[in-house]
Amino acid sequence: MNKKTDKVHLVYSAKSPEELAKRYDEWAKEYEGDLLPENYTGPEPAADVLGKYVSKDASILDAGAGTGLVGEILHRRGYRNIEAMDLSAGMLEEARKKNVYTGFHQGILGEPLELTTDRFDAIISVGTFTLGHAPSRGFDELIRITKPGGYIVFTIRPDYYENSDFKDQQAALEAEGKWRLVETGEPFLNLPEAEPDIYLQVWAYQVC
Ligand SMILES: C[S@@+](CC[C@H](N)C(=O)[O-])C[C@H]1O[C@@H](n2cnc3c(N)ncnc32)[C@H](O)[C@@H]1O
């Protein structure tokens, strides 16, 4: 493990949203400089999946937008109606500089969001539903603010999916008729240049 990936583990081990927000606020300015040289791969595969189902004129929320890497990719691919949401003001400040988002929301996944019901055509969330970050109950609010027929695309670590309540929660939401599974991608290395190996997997659901 090196100094850069130490920061990844520091955010994984946060004990509360307040502690996590503080750690990301402190990391915000160095986040991209730390992760991009390690070939951080999360955003592209998620954007690829979203692109299969969501048209260019869709209103999209980037949930856990961070410094805006996902928004940048979507904007490059022709999406023009993307809003950013994150618990860290510092990360949102960096995202603002990208000039690719049309709105900014500070909020906590897992708690009620100040966003109206059926507001977005799609939600994308990369690297946010993970250890010490957004809990699985965060999906309830994402489903609420997505229009029926809209899509929720997110990444999750396969090991975390298996060993947390995500597996049961995702299945329960489907059994309750809240969403239906559209696609599960193959696991891929999140930081190919860094140790230890962390895999991510893209999931896509359609809201009912
Ligand atoms: C690993 S970063 C990923 C950022 C960006 N999506 C990317 O791929 O570069 C995780 C982001 O999720 C945010 N986050 C973590 N837990 C959250 C929560 N419960 N609610 C909202 N944002 C959260 C963090 O502040 C951070 O910006």
The ligand as an SDF file (V2000), in Angstrom:
LIG
                    3D

 27 29  0  0  0  0  0  0  0  0999 V2000
  -14.7490    7.3780   -3.9090 C   0  0  0  0  0  0  0  0  0  0  0  0
  -15.5410    8.9310   -4.0810 S   0  0  0  0  0  0  0  0  0  0  0  0
  -16.2040    8.7660   -5.7230 C   0  0  0  0  0  0  0  0  0  0  0  0
  -16.4430   10.1130   -6.3640 C   0  0  0  0  0  0  0  0  0  0  0  0
  -16.7890   10.0450   -7.8380 C   0  0  0  0  0  0  0  0  0  0  0  0
  -18.0730    9.3960   -8.0360 N   0  0  0  0  0  0  0  0  0  0  0  0
  -15.7060    9.3360   -8.6020 C   0  0  0  0  0  0  0  0  0  0  0  0
  -15.9680    8.2450   -9.1420 O   0  0  0  0  0  0  0  0  0  0  0  0
  -14.5730    9.8670   -8.6440 O   0  0  0  0  0  0  0  0  0  0  0  0
  -17.0210    8.7770   -3.0930 C   0  0  0  0  0  0  0  0  0  0  0  0
  -17.8050   10.0840   -3.0010 C   0  0  0  0  0  0  0  0  0  0  0  0
  -19.0500    9.7930   -2.3540 O   0  0  0  0  0  0  0  0  0  0  0  0
  -19.3000   10.7580   -1.3760 C   0  0  0  0  0  0  0  0  0  0  0  0
  -20.1140   10.0990   -0.3610 N   0  0  0  0  0  0  0  0  0  0  0  0
  -19.7440    9.1020    0.4750 C   0  0  0  0  0  0  0  0  0  0  0  0
  -20.7520    8.7020    1.2370 N   0  0  0  0  0  0  0  0  0  0  0  0
  -21.8040    9.4710    0.8860 C   0  0  0  0  0  0  0  0  0  0  0  0
  -23.1470    9.5550    1.3370 C   0  0  0  0  0  0  0  0  0  0  0  0
  -23.6220    8.7540    2.3010 N   0  0  0  0  0  0  0  0  0  0  0  0
  -23.9550   10.4710    0.7620 N   0  0  0  0  0  0  0  0  0  0  0  0
  -23.4970   11.2900   -0.2190 C   0  0  0  0  0  0  0  0  0  0  0  0
  -22.2350   11.2590   -0.6760 N   0  0  0  0  0  0  0  0  0  0  0  0
  -21.4020   10.3650   -0.1290 C   0  0  0  0  0  0  0  0  0  0  0  0
  -17.9400   11.2100   -0.8880 C   0  0  0  0  0  0  0  0  0  0  0  0
  -17.9800   12.4890   -0.3040 O   0  0  0  0  0  0  0  0  0  0  0  0
  -17.1200   11.1610   -2.1780 C   0  0  0  0  0  0  0  0  0  0  0  0
  -17.1390   12.3850   -2.8680 O   0  0  0  0  0  0  0  0  0  0  0  0
  1  2  1  0
  2  3  1  0
  2 10  1  0
  3  4  1  0
  4  5  1  0
  5  6  1  0
  5  7  1  0
  7  8  2  0
  7  9  1  0
 10 11  1  0
 11 12  1  0
 11 26  1  0
 12 13  1  0
 13 14  1  0
 13 24  1  0
 14 15  1  0
 14 23  1  0
 15 16  2  0
 16 17  1  0
 17 18  1  0
 17 23  2  0
 18 19  1  0
 18 20  2  0
 20 21  1  0
 21 22  2  0
 22 23  1  0
 24 25  1  0
 24 26  1  0
 26 27  1  0
M  CHG  2   2   1   9  -1
M  END
$$$$
